[in-house]
Amino acid sequence: MDVVERRTPLNRARVLRAALELADRVGLEALSMRNLAQELGVVPMALYKHVAGKDELLDAMLDAVIADITPDPGTPGSGWKAAVRARVLGARRALLRHPWAWRLIDSRTDPTPAMLAYLDSVIGLFLVGGFTPDQTHHIVHALGTRMLGYTQDLFADSQPTPPEVQRAAAQAMAATYPNLAAMATAAAHDESSVVGSGCDDQFEFEFALDLLLDGFERLRR
């Protein structure tokens, strides 16, 4: 009797899971319906039974990342400030698990349902915390993409620069740009930085977030 190999049925959840794993491994730019089909061992047309096309796939991937956001357990305290901080740092954790996600957020012209639900939940924390809708409107503008766990820093370098190269560059510019050089040589160095070599990403993110939250507290009072 012949043994028939039983394949795992293809469904939307399996397609989405494979797309997330592939994007994590090769990056968003390399993700295509063709190589996703190869990853799943099917012909490309089989994918279109579960997603209408790449745009719908990307929206579903983004919704999956956003749906994976949980409050950061390391944020102590109670009240609106601790709740917002935990939520934002939770978003940052989710995006760090999928390094391509922030670029996908930036590329979308319309927010997905999961994105709207997440933003609604963060806005709700401010309203429950005693801020007026008008104050919350200004707060959302002040936070910007930080609400979603990332920032776009000036002159971000896609390739980390070794500390010794950074120091040499700072010394070379000292005579012409002394203030920039002084700041550059004093900066904490983190070779794995994703927002700009020479910076500790997580520290800089939390530093600015806490400054904003403290300012919002003064506004509420």
N, C-alpha and C positions, 0 to 999 in steps of 0.2 A: 504494500500500500504506500503510495507516494505521500510524503510529508509536505504539506503546503505551508510555506512561510507566511506567518500572519504579521502584517504590518500594522503599526499604530495608525488608526484612522486620522486623516488630515482634517483639522477643524480650525476655527479662527484663533482659539487660545493657543494652539500649537504653533500656528504661523506667527503669531505675535511674539511668543516666547523665543522662537528661533531668530526672529528679526532683532530682538533686544540683545540676545547673546552674540549675534553676528556683528552688530554695530559696536558692542563693547570690545570685540576682538579686533575688528579691522577699521573701525571708524565709520562715521555716517556717510562720508563722501564715497566710500567703496561699496556701500549697500545698494543693491539693485534687485529688482524682481527676479532677474535671471540667476544671480549667485545665491539668493535666498532659496530659490527653487532647488538649486544644486545642493544646498545645505540640507534640505528636507528630503532629497531624493525623489523629486517629482518634476514634471514638466512645468514650465512657467505658467501655462494657461490654467493649471490646477489651482493656482493661488487666487485667481480672479473669482473663484466661487466663494471666497471667504473675505476678500478685500477688493474694492472696486478698482484700485490702482495704487500707485506709490504714495500719492498725497493722502489717501485714506489710511494707508499703512502707517505713515509718519504721524498722523494725528492720533492714531490708536497707540502708537509707541509712546508718544508724549503723555497721553492720558494714563498709561500704565505707570510711567515714572512718577507723575504727580500723585496718583492714587497710592503710591508706595511711601508717601511722606508721612512720617509719624513724629510727634514731638521729641525733641532731644531730651533724653533722660538725665543728662548732666547739668541741666539748668535748674538751680535750686530756687526756692521761694514760691510765693503765691501772688495772686493778683494779675492785673493785665500785663505788666511789664515782663514778669517771668513767663507768662503764657505766650506772649508774642515772641520773646526771645527763643523759647523752646520750639515754637512752630517754625521760625525762620531758620534756626540751626538744623532742624529736622529736614527742611527743604534742601539745605546745603548738603547734608549727608546723602540725601537721595540723588542729587546731581553729581556728587563725587563718585557715586557708584556707577554712574553712566556719564563719563566725561564729555560725550557729544551732545548731551541733552540741552545745555544752555544755548548752543548754536542753533538747535532745532527750535527752541523757544523764540529766538531772535528772528528766525526765518518765517515764522507763521504770521500772517496778516490778521487772522481772526482767532480769538481764544477758543480753546476746546471746552466742552462741558466740564471736564475735570479741572481745568485751569480756572474757570469761572467759579466752580464750587470751592476751590482752595482759596481764591482771593476773597470770596464772600465770607469764608470762615475766619480769615485774618482780620478783615474789616469788622466783623462781628465782635472780635476780642476788644478792639478799641471802643466800639460803641457801648458794650457792656461795662467797659472800664471807666466810663464817664465822659468820654469825648463826644462832642457834637458831630453830626454828619459833616458839617463844614470843616471843622478841625480835622476830621478823619480824611477828608478829601486832600487837604494840604499834606497830611502825614504820608499818604500813599505816594504823592509826588516826591516827597523827600526821601522815602525809602527806595523808590524806583525798583530796579531789578533785584535789589537786596531782599525784597519780600519773597523772591523766588530762590534765594540762596546763592546768588552770584552777583558779581559786579564786572563792569568793563573798565579796567584801569587805563590810564594814559600810557601809550607806548608799550603795550604788553608785548613781550618777546616770546614767540612760540618755541624757541629753543633756549633752554636754560644755559646761562653763562657761568663758567667756573668762577669761584670767588677771587682767585688770583688775577683773572682777566678783568673782573669788575674793578678791583683795586687799581690796576694799571690804567684803566680807562679813566677812573676818577682822578688819578694823579696827573694824567695828561691834560684834563680839562680844567685843572685847578686855577691856572693863571687867567684863563679867559672867563670861566664860569665858576667862581669860587663858592657860591652858595649851593649850586648843584653838587659840586664835588664834596663839600662838607656833609651834605645830606647823604650822598651815595656811600661815603666811607663809613658813616655811622649806622647804616641800615643793617638789620639782621639779615643773614644770608641763609637761603634755603634753595638748594640746587634743584629740588623737585617742584618749585613754585610754578603755578599755572597762570598767574596773573602778571608776572613780571619777575625776571630773575633778580635775586637780591632781596626779595621780600618773603616774609613768612605769611603765606596766604591766609591761614586760619586766624592768626593773630590780627592781621590787618582788617579782616572781615569783622571779627568780633569787636575790635577797637572802635571802628566806625559805627557799628550797630549799637553798641552801648552808649556812645556819645549821642546818637539820635534818640534813643529811648530816654535818656536822662533829659534831653531837651523837650521831648514830648511831655514828660512828667511836669516840667515847669509850665508848659502851655496849659495842661489840664488844671493846674492849681490856680 
